Amino acid sequence: MTLTIRSLAELLQYEGQELGTSAAHTITQEQINQFAAATLDFQWIHLDQERARVESPFGGTIAHGYLTVALLPYLWSQLVVIENLKMQVNYEIESLRFNQAVLVDSAVRLRAKLLSVKDLRGIAKARIEVTLEIEGSKKPAYTGVITFLYHFLERPGAVS
C-alpha cells in the first residue's frame, strides 16, 4: 500500500514510523549492462558473466553498488507518494554501508523508516532510514540514511 502525503503537516504525522516495504525488483544483466554504459564503469565483475562465474567469489556477475543506490527513488515511490510539491531534492546520503553484493537476477526491496522531519521555513527536510533487502538473504545489500527536501506548494485553498 502506497502512502500519499500532501503537506508538511501530514509528513510530520509519520515521523518515527516504519513506512513499509516496497515491491520486489529483480536486477537483470541487461539493467547492469545499461548502468555500466551510463556510468562508464565496465568492471568485469559486473559484465563478464563467464569470467565472473569462474573467477569471482560470488559465482556470477553482481550489480554495481551505485546501481542499487540509484534504485532508491523508484523503490521509495512505491512506499510514499508526495503530492502538492514544487520540487523534491535529493539532499544527502549519510552512513551508507554496503553489506552484501547483489547477484544478477536477485530481487531486492526497500524497507524504510521516517526518522525525522524538520521544517526549514516551509521546506520539509525528511531523514529516512533505508535498508535494501535481498530476497532469500538474511544480510541486506545496504543500510543507511537518506535525506530528501520537499518544497511543498501553498496549501490548496489557502489565502495569500
N, C-alpha and C positions, 0 to 999 in steps of 0.2 A: 504494500500500500504506500503510495506516494503522499507525503505531507505537503500541503500548499500553504505558503506563508505570504502575506500581503503587506506587512508593515514591520517596522522595528519593534513595536509593542507586541505583535504576535510572535516574532522571533524570540524576544525575551522570555516568553512563556515556556520555551523549551530548553532554556539554559540548564545545564547539568544533566540533561536526559540523553539516554541512548535513543538514537533515531532509527535504528533498524539496520537491515542488511539488504543490499542490492540483489538483483537477479544475478545469476552466474553468467560470466562472459568467457568464452573459450578463445584462447590466444592461438591463432593459426600460424603456420610457417609463412603464409602469404602476408599476414599482418606484420610479422617480424621483418620480412624482406622489404616491405614498404617503409617501415620505420627506419631501417638501415639506410635506404636510399634518401629519405628525407633528412636524416641527421648526419649522413656521411660516415656512419660507424659500421664498418664492414668486417668486424672481427669474425673469424671463422666459427667461434663458439655459437654464434647466432645464425650463421648462414650455411655453413658446410655440413649438411646432415650426415654424410658418410664419415667424415673426419670426426665430428662430434660424437657419433656413435662409438667409434673406435678409441679415440684419444681423450675425450673429456671425462671427468669424474661423474658427470650427470647422465651419460649414456645416450645423449641426443642433444639437439640444439636447445638453447634457452632464450627466453625473451630478454631484451635489453631491460636493465633496471629502470631506465628512464621511460621506456615504453609503458611499463606498469604504472609509473607515476603519471604519465600523460593520460591514462585512463580515468584518473580521479574525477574530472568534471563530468564525464559521461556516466560513471557509476554513481556519483553524488546526485546527479539529476534524477536518478531512479528513486532516490530516497526523499529528496526535498526539491520542490519547485518554488522558486522565489518569484513572485509576481509584483507588479507595480514598481518596477525598477527603471531608473535612468541608466544605471550601469552596474556591473559587477566586476571587481578587480581581484585577481589572484595576488595576494599581498605577501604571503610568507609561507615557507615550509620550515619548520623547526624540528630538530631531533629526529629526522627521518633515518631509520635504521633498516637496511636490507638484511633480512634474516635468512631467506632461503631463495634459491633460484627458481624461476617459474619455467618448467619444461614446456616445450611446444605441445600444443593440444591440451594443455591444462586449463581447467575452468577456475576462474578467480571471481571473488565477490568482495564488495566493500562493506565493512561494518563501521559505523560512525556514531560518535557521541558529541553533542554540542557542549563543549567545556565552558565557554564564557561568551558573553555578548557585551560589548561596550558601545555606548552612544557617543560618537565623536561629532558632536554638533549636527545630529541628524543622519550621520553615516554610521551604519552598523558594522562594527568590527567583530566578526564571528570566528572564534578559535574552535577547531573541530579535531577531535582525536580520531585518527583513521587507522584501520587495520585492513590490509589486503589479505584475505584468506585464500588458500589454495585448496580446492576440493580434494578430499582424501588425505590431507596433510594436517598434522597437529600444529606444525610451525607455520606462521604466516609468512608471506613474501616480504612484507614490511609493516612497520608501525611508525607512527609519527603524529605530528600536529600540523595542520594546515590552517591558514587564516585567509578568509575572504572579506573584502569590503563590499558592502551592499549600499548603494546610493539609491534610496527609495524616492519615488515621486511624491508629490504632495498627496495627502490622503484624498481619495475620491470624495468630492462634495465639500472639501474644506474651503473656507473663505479666506482669500489672501488679503 
